[in-house]
Amino acid sequence: MTGEGKRLRERGPSGWTTRRWLRVGTAVSLIVLALLGTTGAWILSRTESLSKELVDVRSPALTTATRLESAVLNQETGIRGYGLTGTPDFLTPYREGAAEQESRTAQLSALLAGDRAALADLGTVRDAVTRWQERIARPIAATPPGSPSPLAVERAAEGKTTFDAVRAALDGQQERLRAERVRTRDDLMTTMEVRNWVFGAIAVLIVALTALIFEGLRRGINEPLDRLGADARTIAGGDFDHPITPSGPADLRRLGEEIDSMRRRLVRELAFTEEARLRLDAQAADLQRSNAELEQFAYVASHDLQEPLRKVSSFTQLLQRRYGGQLDSRADQYIDFAVDGANRMQVLINDLLDFSRVGRLHNAHQSVDLDDVLERTLSALSVGIEEAGAVITHDPLPTLVADPTQMGMLWQNLIGNAVKFRRPDEAPRIHVTAAREGGLWRFTVTDNGIGIAPEYADKVFVIFQRLHTKDVYSGSGIGLAMCKKIVEFHGGTIAVDTEYRDGARITFTLAPEPPETPLPAAADPGTERTG
């Protein structure tokens, strides 16, 4: 697709996002519902207006007009009886009819307010009744009672004509009121029928609109998301070459394109990872061969070097005892050098063997009371502690799950170093603390000795790294390296507190229980011999 075609597509409905589709759909739905609601409200208002007019105006007006006619007829009956007989009792219905006439006329005036034709009919009735009353009713009612009124006979023809006019006016009024009531009722029925059709149409439109919305959501959102989810599950199942075909609104298509781009990147990353894994396998094989060679070296160091070294040491010591003082001073010095070198070589080999056994031979985890281990260590070092005049104190120490032999080696090296590297003019003071710190125990071994310079804080934990010559301080340079190996094997860390200046302070942490994946234990090379 060309750039111009793509821009036209993005401007058209096919380039609309899900949000825009929802906005347009919502706006159209609201407009349709608003039109339907307005139409329904108008129909309801029209129905209510017609119903109110029929109930409150047309029917009461017709009823009142009928009663007005009855009141006028009562007047005519009373006047006619009084004129023929002169009996005063006939004037009672006349007077009551006149009063009711006034009342019904006032009611009709109020009910027909705004209806000019009906008010005109009411005016015609009022005028006709007024003429009849003035010409016939009132003059006859004013004659003395007791005998027939001469006026009744004299104006009999006029009275009949005048009252016929009243009857005609009343009939015309009632005919109009009946016609208006029928018209209003017909309008009400027509409006109610229209109302029913309108609300039926509203219901149908709402159902159709709802179905259209759900269908639009299904086609525009659900189906593209289902396809995208199916493609994602296929890829998650291991088929990383399965392409993702974007569909749906513009934003869902962009999402599909981004996921497909991520898939392609994952394919590249997996290819790179596979290549790295192959290289790692090759390196692991090399490391395995190297470990095997180290195993062989440890075997040679612990067995093959021991025997000739013992011979050298034994015969050198025999030579010293047998010929010591018989040769010249230089020969005695040479013999002393040989004896000292053989002894130091023996100590170095034994220390190397102990170092290799950490996490290999000594790997029996059990509940260990560090207070007891420390006390046994102090007992083993009691001679050196007593000669140095050292004062050793400690806080209550916890019980951990660890290897007891390694814990003894740890305390022996730390306490032994604190006693050995003391100041010449001051007795050693050593204090051991323990405190819970999160999920670990933090220990400190603090002394008042010569201390460790900050620049050597890391070097002291490297095997064979000595800060002093053997003539000043004895040792093989393996002690702190062994401590580091023991602490790390038990899931902790060890370091020199470089901020402490009044001696040396070693801090280390230990886990309450050993790590879930400890270093693999291997056979002690010093316990096997293959030839």
C-alpha positions as CSV (number, residue, x, y, z in Angstrom):
1,M,0.0,0.0,0.0
2,T,1.4,3.4,-0.9
3,G,1.9,6.2,1.6
4,E,-1.0,8.2,0.3
5,G,-3.3,5.2,0.4
6,K,-2.3,4.4,3.9
7,R,-3.0,8.0,5.0
8,L,-6.5,7.8,3.3
9,R,-7.1,4.6,5.1
10,E,-6.1,6.0,8.4
11,R,-8.4,9.0,7.9
12,G,-11.4,6.7,7.0
13,P,-13.4,4.5,9.3
14,S,-10.9,1.7,8.9
15,G,-8.3,3.8,10.6
16,W,-10.5,4.5,13.6
17,T,-9.4,3.2,17.0
18,T,-11.5,1.3,19.4
19,R,-12.0,4.4,21.5
20,R,-13.2,6.4,18.5
21,W,-15.6,3.6,17.5
22,L,-17.0,3.5,21.0
23,R,-17.3,7.3,21.1
24,V,-19.2,7.4,17.7
25,G,-21.4,4.4,18.6
26,T,-22.2,6.0,22.0
27,A,-23.0,9.4,20.4
28,V,-25.2,7.8,17.7
29,S,-27.0,5.7,20.4
30,L,-27.5,8.7,22.6
31,I,-28.9,10.8,19.7
32,V,-31.3,8.0,18.7
33,L,-32.4,7.5,22.3
34,A,-32.8,11.2,22.8
35,L,-35.0,11.5,19.7
36,L,-37.0,8.5,20.8
37,G,-37.3,9.9,24.3
38,T,-38.4,13.3,23.1
39,T,-41.0,11.7,20.8
40,G,-42.3,9.5,23.6
41,A,-42.4,12.5,26.0
42,W,-44.4,14.5,23.5
43,I,-46.8,11.7,23.0
44,L,-47.3,11.2,26.7
45,S,-47.8,14.9,27.2
46,R,-50.3,15.0,24.4
47,T,-52.2,12.0,25.8
48,E,-52.2,13.6,29.3
49,S,-53.5,16.9,27.9
50,L,-56.3,15.3,25.9
51,S,-57.3,13.0,28.8
52,K,-57.3,16.0,31.1
53,E,-59.4,18.1,28.7
54,L,-61.9,15.2,28.3
55,V,-62.2,14.5,32.0
56,D,-61.9,18.0,33.4
57,V,-63.5,20.1,30.7
58,R,-65.6,18.5,28.0
59,S,-67.6,16.0,30.1
60,P,-68.2,18.3,33.1
61,A,-69.2,21.1,30.6
62,L,-71.8,18.8,29.0
63,T,-73.1,17.7,32.4
64,T,-73.3,21.3,33.6
65,A,-75.1,22.4,30.4
66,T,-77.7,19.6,30.9
67,R,-78.2,20.8,34.5
68,L,-78.5,24.3,33.2
69,E,-81.3,23.2,30.9
70,S,-83.0,21.4,33.8
71,A,-82.8,24.6,35.9
72,V,-84.4,26.7,33.0
73,L,-87.2,24.1,32.5
74,N,-87.9,24.2,36.3
75,Q,-88.3,28.0,36.0
76,E,-90.7,27.6,33.0
77,T,-92.8,24.9,34.8
78,G,-93.1,27.0,37.9
79,I,-94.1,30.2,36.1
80,R,-96.6,28.5,33.9
81,G,-98.3,26.8,36.9
82,Y,-98.3,30.1,38.9
83,G,-99.8,32.0,35.9
84,L,-102.6,29.5,35.5
85,T,-103.5,29.0,39.1
86,G,-102.0,31.8,41.1
87,T,-100.8,29.3,43.7
88,P,-97.6,30.7,45.5
89,D,-96.1,27.1,45.8
90,F,-95.3,27.2,42.0
91,L,-92.9,30.1,42.6
92,T,-90.5,27.9,44.6
93,P,-89.2,25.8,41.7
94,Y,-89.0,29.1,39.7
95,R,-86.8,30.7,42.3
96,E,-84.7,27.6,42.8
97,G,-84.2,27.2,39.1
98,A,-83.2,30.8,38.7
99,A,-80.5,30.4,41.5
100,E,-79.3,27.2,40.0
101,Q,-79.2,28.8,36.5
102,E,-76.8,31.5,37.8
103,S,-74.6,28.9,39.4
104,R,-74.5,26.6,36.3
105,T,-73.8,29.6,34.1
106,A,-70.9,30.6,36.2
107,Q,-69.5,27.0,36.2
108,L,-69.8,26.9,32.4
109,S,-68.0,30.2,32.1
110,A,-65.1,28.9,34.1
111,L,-65.0,25.5,32.3
112,L,-65.2,27.0,28.8
113,A,-62.7,29.8,29.4
114,G,-60.6,30.1,26.2
115,D,-63.2,28.3,24.0
116,R,-64.8,31.2,22.0
117,A,-67.4,29.1,20.3
118,A,-68.6,27.5,23.5
119,L,-68.7,30.8,25.3
120,A,-70.6,32.3,22.4
121,D,-73.2,29.5,22.7
122,L,-73.3,30.2,26.5
123,G,-73.9,33.9,25.7
124,T,-76.8,33.0,23.3
125,V,-78.4,30.8,26.0
126,R,-78.0,33.6,28.6
127,D,-79.5,36.2,26.3
128,A,-82.4,33.9,25.4
129,V,-83.2,33.1,29.0
130,T,-82.8,36.8,30.0
131,R,-85.4,37.8,27.3
132,W,-87.8,35.1,28.4
133,Q,-87.4,36.2,32.1
134,E,-87.9,39.8,31.3
135,R,-90.9,39.4,29.0
136,I,-92.7,36.5,30.7
137,A,-91.3,35.1,33.9
138,R,-90.8,38.1,36.0
139,P,-94.0,40.0,35.1
140,I,-96.1,36.9,35.8
141,A,-94.2,36.3,39.1
142,A,-94.9,39.9,40.2
143,T,-98.7,39.5,39.9
144,P,-100.7,39.0,43.1
145,P,-101.3,35.3,44.2
146,G,-104.7,33.8,44.6
147,S,-106.1,34.0,41.1
148,P,-104.7,33.2,37.6
149,S,-102.5,35.9,36.1
150,P,-104.1,37.8,33.2
151,L,-100.6,38.1,31.7
152,A,-100.2,34.4,31.4
153,V,-103.2,34.3,29.1
154,E,-102.3,37.5,27.4
155,R,-98.7,36.6,26.6
156,A,-99.2,32.8,26.1
157,A,-98.2,32.9,22.5
158,E,-95.2,35.2,23.1
159,G,-94.1,33.1,26.0
160,K,-94.1,30.0,23.9
161,T,-92.1,31.6,21.2
162,T,-89.6,33.1,23.6
163,F,-89.1,29.9,25.5
164,D,-88.7,27.9,22.2
165,A,-85.8,30.3,21.5
166,V,-84.4,29.3,24.9
167,R,-84.8,25.6,24.1
168,A,-83.1,26.1,20.7
169,A,-80.2,27.9,22.3
170,L,-79.8,25.2,25.0
171,D,-80.0,22.4,22.3
172,G,-77.3,24.2,20.2
173,Q,-75.1,24.6,23.2
174,Q,-75.4,20.9,24.2
175,E,-74.9,19.7,20.6
176,R,-71.6,21.7,20.3
177,L,-70.4,20.4,23.7
178,R,-71.3,16.8,22.7
179,A,-69.4,17.2,19.4
180,E,-66.4,18.7,21.2
181,R,-66.4,15.8,23.7
182,V,-66.6,13.3,20.9
183,R,-63.8,15.0,19.0
184,T,-61.6,15.2,22.1
185,R,-62.3,11.5,22.8
186,D,-61.5,10.6,19.2
187,D,-58.3,12.6,19.5
188,L,-57.4,10.9,22.7
189,M,-58.0,7.4,21.2
190,T,-55.9,8.3,18.1
191,T,-53.1,9.7,20.3
192,M,-53.1,6.6,22.5
193,E,-52.9,4.5,19.4
194,V,-50.0,6.6,18.1
195,R,-48.4,6.3,21.6
196,N,-48.6,2.6,21.5
197,W,-47.0,2.5,18.1
198,V,-44.3,4.9,19.1
199,F,-43.4,3.0,22.3
200,G,-43.5,-0.2,20.3
201,A,-41.1,1.3,17.8
202,I,-39.0,2.6,20.6
203,A,-38.8,-0.9,22.1
204,V,-37.9,-2.4,18.7
205,L,-35.3,0.3,18.0
206,I,-33.7,-0.3,21.5
207,V,-33.5,-4.0,20.9
208,A,-32.1,-3.4,17.4
209,L,-29.6,-0.9,18.7
210,T,-28.6,-3.2,21.5
211,A,-28.1,-6.1,19.0
212,L,-26.1,-3.8,16.8
213,I,-23.9,-2.7,19.6
214,F,-23.2,-6.3,20.7
215,E,-22.6,-7.4,17.2
216,G,-20.2,-4.4,16.7
217,L,-18.4,-5.3,19.9
218,R,-18.2,-8.9,18.8
219,R,-16.8,-8.2,15.4
220,G,-14.7,-5.1,16.2
221,I,-13.3,-6.1,19.6
222,N,-14.0,-9.7,20.7
223,E,-13.1,-11.5,17.5
224,P,-9.8,-9.6,17.0
225,L,-8.9,-10.1,20.6
226,D,-9.8,-13.8,20.4
227,R,-7.7,-14.2,17.3
228,L,-4.9,-12.3,19.0
229,G,-5.2,-14.5,22.1
230,A,-5.2,-17.6,20.0
231,D,-2.0,-16.5,18.2
232,A,-0.4,-15.6,21.5
233,R,-1.3,-19.0,23.0
234,T,0.1,-20.7,19.9
235,I,3.3,-18.8,20.3
236,A,3.4,-19.5,24.1
237,G,3.0,-23.2,23.2
238,G,6.4,-23.1,21.5
239,D,5.6,-22.2,17.9
240,F,7.6,-19.0,17.8
241,D,7.5,-18.9,14.0
242,H,3.7,-18.5,14.0
243,P,2.9,-15.1,12.6
244,I,0.3,-12.7,14.2
245,T,-2.2,-11.3,11.7
246,P,-3.5,-8.0,13.1
247,S,-7.3,-7.2,12.6
248,G,-10.0,-5.0,14.1
249,P,-9.7,-1.3,14.9
250,A,-6.5,0.6,14.3
251,D,-5.3,0.4,17.9
252,L,-5.9,-3.4,18.0
253,R,-4.0,-3.7,14.7
254,R,-1.2,-1.7,16.2
255,L,-1.2,-3.9,19.3
256,G,-1.0,-7.0,17.1
257,E,1.9,-5.5,15.1
258,E,3.7,-4.7,18.3
259,I,3.2,-8.2,19.7
260,D,4.4,-9.7,16.4
261,S,7.4,-7.4,16.6
262,M,8.0,-8.7,20.1
263,R,7.6,-12.3,18.8
264,R,10.3,-11.6,16.1
265,R,12.6,-10.1,18.8
266,L,12.0,-13.1,21.0
267,V,12.9,-15.4,18.1
268,R,16.2,-13.5,17.7
269,E,16.8,-13.5,21.4
270,L,16.1,-17.3,21.6
271,A,18.5,-17.9,18.8
272,F,21.1,-15.9,20.6
273,T,20.3,-17.6,23.9
274,E,20.6,-21.0,22.2
275,E,24.0,-20.0,20.9
276,A,25.0,-18.8,24.4
277,R,23.7,-22.0,25.9
278,L,25.8,-24.1,23.5
279,R,28.8,-21.9,24.5
280,L,27.9,-22.3,28.1
281,D,27.7,-26.1,27.7
282,A,31.1,-26.1,26.2
283,Q,32.4,-24.0,29.0
284,A,30.7,-26.2,31.6
285,A,32.4,-29.2,30.0
286,D,35.7,-27.4,30.2
287,L,35.0,-26.5,33.8
288,Q,34.2,-30.1,34.5
289,R,37.5,-31.2,33.1
290,S,39.2,-28.5,35.0
291,N,37.5,-29.6,38.2
292,A,38.5,-33.1,37.5
293,E,42.1,-31.9,37.2
294,L,41.8,-30.0,40.4
295,E,40.4,-33.2,42.1
296,Q,43.5,-35.0,40.8
297,F,45.7,-32.2,42.1
298,A,44.1,-32.4,45.5
299,Y,44.6,-36.1,45.5
300,V,48.3,-35.7,44.6
301,A,48.7,-33.0,47.1
302,S,47.1,-35.0,49.9
303,H,48.7,-38.4,49.2
304,D,51.6,-38.4,46.7
305,L,53.4,-35.4,48.3
306,Q,52.8,-36.5,51.9
307,E,55.0,-39.6,51.8
308,P,58.2,-38.0,50.3
309,L,57.7,-34.9,52.5
310,R,57.5,-37.1,55.6
311,K,60.7,-38.8,54.5
312,V,62.5,-35.5,53.9
313,S,61.3,-34.2,57.2
314,S,62.1,-37.4,59.2
315,F,65.6,-37.8,57.7
316,T,66.4,-34.1,58.1
317,Q,65.4,-34.2,61.7
318,L,67.5,-37.4,62.2
319,L,70.4,-35.7,60.5
320,Q,70.0,-32.7,62.8
321,R,69.9,-34.9,65.9
322,R,72.8,-37.1,64.9
323,Y,75.3,-34.6,63.4
324,G,74.1,-31.4,65.1
325,G,77.2,-29.7,66.6
326,Q,79.6,-32.1,64.8
327,L,79.7,-30.0,61.6
328,D,80.5,-26.4,61.1
329,S,78.0,-23.7,61.9
330,R,77.0,-23.2,58.3
331,A,76.1,-26.9,58.0
332,D,73.9,-26.7,61.1
333,Q,72.2,-23.6,59.6
334,Y,71.5,-25.5,56.4
335,I,70.1,-28.4,58.3
336,D,67.8,-26.0,60.3
337,F,66.6,-24.5,57.1
338,A,65.7,-27.9,55.7
339,V,63.8,-28.9,58.8
340,D,61.9,-25.7,59.0
341,G,61.0,-25.8,55.3
342,A,59.8,-29.4,55.5
343,N,57.6,-28.6,58.5
344,R,56.1,-25.5,56.9
345,M,55.4,-27.6,53.7
346,Q,53.6,-30.2,55.9
347,V,51.5,-27.4,57.5
348,L,50.7,-25.9,54.2
349,I,49.6,-29.2,52.7
350,N,47.3,-29.9,55.7
351,D,45.8,-26.4,55.4
352,L,45.2,-26.9,51.7
353,L,43.5,-30.2,52.4
354,D,41.3,-28.6,55.1
355,F,40.4,-25.8,52.7
356,S,39.4,-28.2,50.0
357,R,37.2,-30.2,52.4
358,V,34.9,-27.2,53.2
359,G,31.5,-28.0,51.8
360,R,32.8,-31.4,50.5
361,L,33.7,-33.7,53.4
362,H,32.2,-31.5,56.2
363,N,28.6,-31.1,55.1
364,A,26.5,-32.6,57.9
365,H,23.9,-29.9,58.7
366,Q,22.3,-30.2,62.2
367,S,21.2,-28.0,65.0
368,V,24.4,-26.3,66.4
369,D,24.6,-24.3,69.6
370,L,27.3,-21.6,68.7
371,D,27.9,-21.0,72.4
372,D,29.0,-24.6,72.9
373,V,31.1,-24.5,69.7
374,L,32.8,-21.3,70.8
375,E,33.5,-22.7,74.3
376,R,35.1,-25.8,72.7
377,T,37.2,-23.6,70.4
378,L,38.4,-21.5,73.3
379,S,39.3,-24.7,75.2
380,A,41.3,-25.9,72.1
381,L,43.1,-22.6,72.0
382,S,43.5,-22.3,75.7
383,V,47.4,-22.6,75.7
384,G,47.8,-19.7,73.2
385,I,45.2,-17.6,74.9
386,E,46.8,-18.1,78.3
387,E,50.3,-17.3,76.9
388,A,49.0,-14.1,75.3
389,G,47.0,-13.1,78.4
390,A,43.9,-12.7,76.2
391,V,40.5,-11.7,77.6
392,I,37.7,-13.1,75.4
393,T,34.0,-12.2,76.0
394,H,30.9,-12.8,74.0
395,D,27.2,-12.1,73.9
396,P,24.7,-15.0,74.0
397,L,25.0,-16.8,70.6
398,P,22.1,-18.4,68.8
399,T,21.5,-21.9,67.7
400,L,21.6,-22.5,64.0
401,V,21.3,-25.4,61.5
402,A,24.9,-25.7,60.2
403,D,27.8,-28.1,60.0
404,P,29.4,-28.3,63.5
405,T,33.0,-29.0,62.2
406,Q,32.9,-26.0,59.9
407,M,31.6,-23.7,62.7
408,G,34.5,-24.9,64.9
409,M,37.0,-24.1,62.1
410,L,35.3,-20.7,61.6
411,W,35.7,-19.7,65.3
412,Q,39.2,-21.2,65.5
413,N,40.5,-19.1,62.7
414,L,38.8,-15.9,63.8
415,I,39.8,-16.2,67.5
416,G,43.2,-17.5,66.6
417,N,43.9,-14.6,64.3
418,A,42.7,-12.1,66.9
419,V,45.1,-13.6,69.4
420,K,48.0,-13.9,67.0
421,F,47.8,-10.4,65.5
422,R,48.0,-8.6,68.8
423,R,50.0,-5.6,69.8
424,P,53.3,-6.4,71.5
425,D,52.7,-4.2,74.5
426,E,49.0,-4.9,75.1
427,A,47.1,-7.9,76.1
428,P,44.4,-9.0,73.5
429,R,40.8,-8.1,74.3
430,I,38.4,-9.9,72.0
431,H,34.6,-9.5,72.0
432,V,32.0,-11.5,70.0
433,T,28.5,-10.2,69.3
434,A,25.4,-11.6,67.6
435,A,22.2,-9.8,66.5
436,R,19.2,-10.7,64.4
437,E,19.1,-8.7,61.2
438,G,16.1,-9.5,59.0
439,G,16.3,-13.1,58.0
440,L,20.0,-13.5,59.0
441,W,22.2,-13.4,62.1
442,R,25.0,-10.8,62.0
443,F,28.2,-11.6,64.1
444,T,31.2,-9.4,64.9
445,V,34.6,-10.4,66.2
446,T,36.3,-7.3,67.5
447,D,39.9,-7.1,68.9
448,N,42.4,-4.5,69.9
449,G,45.2,-5.8,67.8
450,I,47.2,-4.4,65.0
451,G,44.2,-4.1,62.7
452,I,43.8,-4.3,59.0
453,A,44.4,-1.4,56.7
454,P,41.3,-0.5,54.5
455,E,43.2,-1.1,51.3
456,Y,43.8,-4.8,52.3
457,A,40.1,-5.4,53.4
458,D,39.4,-7.6,50.4
459,K,42.9,-9.0,50.0
460,V,43.0,-10.8,53.4
461,F,40.2,-13.2,52.2
462,V,42.2,-14.4,49.2
463,I,44.0,-17.7,49.7
464,F,47.8,-17.4,50.4
465,Q,47.6,-13.6,50.6
466,R,49.7,-12.6,53.6
467,L,50.2,-9.1,54.9
468,H,53.3,-10.1,57.0
469,T,56.3,-12.3,56.5
470,K,56.5,-15.7,58.3
471,D,59.3,-14.4,60.5
472,V,56.9,-11.8,62.0
473,Y,53.7,-13.8,62.2
474,S,53.4,-17.5,61.4
475,G,50.8,-19.1,59.2
476,S,49.9,-20.2,55.7
477,G,47.6,-17.3,54.6
478,I,44.6,-19.7,54.3
479,G,42.7,-18.9,57.6
480,L,40.5,-16.0,56.4
481,A,40.0,-17.5,53.0
482,M,38.7,-20.6,54.7
483,C,36.4,-18.5,56.9
484,K,35.0,-16.8,53.7
485,K,34.4,-20.2,52.1
486,I,32.6,-21.5,55.3
487,V,30.4,-18.4,55.7
488,E,29.4,-18.3,52.0
489,F,28.6,-22.1,52.1
490,H,26.1,-21.3,54.9
491,G,24.4,-18.5,52.9
492,G,26.2,-15.5,54.5
493,T,28.9,-12.9,53.7
494,I,32.0,-11.8,55.5
495,A,33.9,-8.5,55.5
496,V,36.3,-6.3,57.4
497,D,34.8,-3.3,59.1
498,T,37.0,-0.6,57.6
499,E,35.5,2.2,59.8
500,Y,36.8,0.5,63.0
501,R,40.3,1.9,63.9
502,D,41.1,0.5,67.4
503,G,42.0,-2.9,66.1
504,A,40.3,-5.3,63.7
505,R,36.6,-6.0,63.4
506,I,35.4,-8.9,61.3
507,T,31.7,-9.0,60.5
508,F,29.9,-11.9,59.0
509,T,26.3,-13.2,58.6
510,L,24.8,-16.7,58.8
511,A,21.4,-17.9,57.8
512,P,19.3,-19.7,60.5
513,E,19.2,-22.6,58.1
514,P,21.5,-23.6,55.2
515,P,20.6,-22.5,51.6
516,E,18.2,-24.7,49.7
517,T,20.9,-25.4,47.1
518,P,24.2,-25.7,49.0
519,L,27.5,-26.4,47.3
520,P,27.6,-30.0,46.0
521,A,29.5,-32.3,48.3
522,A,32.2,-34.4,46.7
523,A,34.3,-37.2,47.9
524,D,37.4,-36.2,49.9
525,P,40.4,-36.7,47.7
526,G,42.4,-37.6,50.8
527,T,40.2,-40.6,51.5
528,E,40.6,-42.4,48.1
529,R,43.5,-43.8,46.3
530,T,43.3,-45.2,42.8
531,G,46.9,-46.3,42.2
